[in-house]
Amino acid sequence: MLSKVGRLFVIKTPFEAYLIIYALAIGAVERGHAYLYRFPGFGGKLLFLACTGAVFMAGGKILDCLKHERRLRAEAEGAV
């Protein structure tokens, strides 16, 4: 039963990955707006860029992992 629930939290398709990246981006922009309000000027802008930059890095890693898992699955099917 626990494994069935665990499968809900596995990213299987690029569409799911893009939805997660979009949600991360929305949260990062909200956090960035809070930083701009709290720290006006260059510091707030720098923190805003850090928030959005983290989404780019995480999104790239998620998409790379999907490609890697797909390649491993194809190799396993070809070896059997």
For each residue, the residues with C-beta under 8 A, 3 or more apart:
1: 4 5
2: 5 6
3: 6 7
4: 1 7 8
5: 1 2 8 9
6: 2 3 9 10
7: 3 4 10
8: 4 5
9: 5 6
10: 6 7
11: 16 17 20 62 65 66
12: 16
13: 16 17 66
14: 17 18 63 66
15: 18 19
16: 11 12 13 19 20
17: 11 13 14 20 21 59 62 63 66
18: 14 15 21 22
19: 15 16 22 23
20: 11 16 17 23 24 62
21: 17 18 24 25 55 58 59 62
22: 18 19 25 26
23: 19 20 26 27
24: 20 21 27 28 55 58 59
25: 21 22 28 29 52 55 59
26: 22 23 29 30
27: 23 24 30 31
28: 24 25 31 32 51 52 54 55
29: 25 26 32 33 51 52
30: 26 27 33 34
31: 27 28 34 35 51
32: 28 29 35 36 47 48 49 51 52
33: 29 30 36 37 48
34: 30 31 37 38
35: 31 32 38 39 44 47 48 51
36: 32 33 39 40 44 45 47 48
37: 33 34 40 44
38: 34 35 44
39: 35 36 43 44 47
40: 36 37 44
41: 44 45
42: 45 46
43: 39 46 47
44: 35 36 37 38 39 40 41 47 48
45: 36 41 42 48 49
46: 42 43 49 50
47: 32 35 36 39 43 44 50 51
48: 32 33 35 36 44 45 51 52
49: 32 45 46 52 53
50: 46 47 53 54
51: 28 29 31 32 35 47 48 54 55
52: 25 28 29 32 48 49 55 56
53: 49 50 56 57
54: 28 50 51 57 58
55: 21 24 25 28 51 52 58 59
56: 52 53 59 60
57: 53 54 60 61
58: 21 24 54 55 61 62
59: 17 21 24 25 55 56 62 63
60: 56 57 63 64
61: 57 58 64 65
62: 11 17 20 21 58 59 65 66
63: 14 17 59 60 66 67
64: 60 61 67 68
65: 11 61 62 68 69
66: 11 13 14 17 62 63 69 70
67: 63 64 70 71
68: 64 65 71 72
69: 65 66 72 73
70: 66 67 73 74
71: 67 68 74 75
72: 68 69 75 76
73: 69 70 76 77
74: 70 71 77 78
75: 71 72 78 79
76: 72 73 79 80
77: 73 74 80
78: 74 75
79: 75 76
80: 76 77
